[in-house]
Amino acid sequence: MLLLSNFGASALILAAIGIYGLMAYSVQQRTQEMGIRMALGADRGRIRSLVVWQGMRLAIVGAIVGLGAAFAVTRFIASFLFGVKPYDPIVFVTVPVVLSVVALLAVWLPATRASKLDPMESLRVE
């Protein structure tokens, strides 16, 4: 059980690093766009919510696809394990919530960095 918990924690950390990396790269690629938005009057909160929504949309779609795949595979896995219920509502609620919170934390850092951009500096970046 300890080994499986360590593997699960490692997978969660790798997922958070992956989401953070993807969003940081996206923010870096869209620096000029965000600079233009801020120059035209978008406030920092709007830019932050734009980046958070972009990342969380991906995380929510991933959670839905994962839940669908988990429901499809549970019958198959339950036939291999003794005493395992195929549908455990606590697990099917807790796991997407935890993954969504981790995704939100991983998206929040690049979003905060994007909201602190100086419009003039970001327009000069090539």
C-alpha angles and dihedrals in degrees: 000000000000091000092051090048091053091049090049092050090048090051091050092051092047090050091051092049091049094050091046092050093048093049094044089053091047091051091049092050092048097046094115092047091052091046090054091048091051092046089053092053109276110145125224094259092056092051091047092050090048092057094041092050092049092053097040092050088061092046093050092049089049092050092050093048090046092051091050092050091046092053090049095050101040096085091051094048094044090060089062098047127063118229097007117133112222094221117040108175094198091058094042090054101036099049097055090044093051092045091049092051091049090048090050091053091047091050095043095067097057090040091055090048090050092051091055094057117127107231094219094050093046092051091053093053114102 
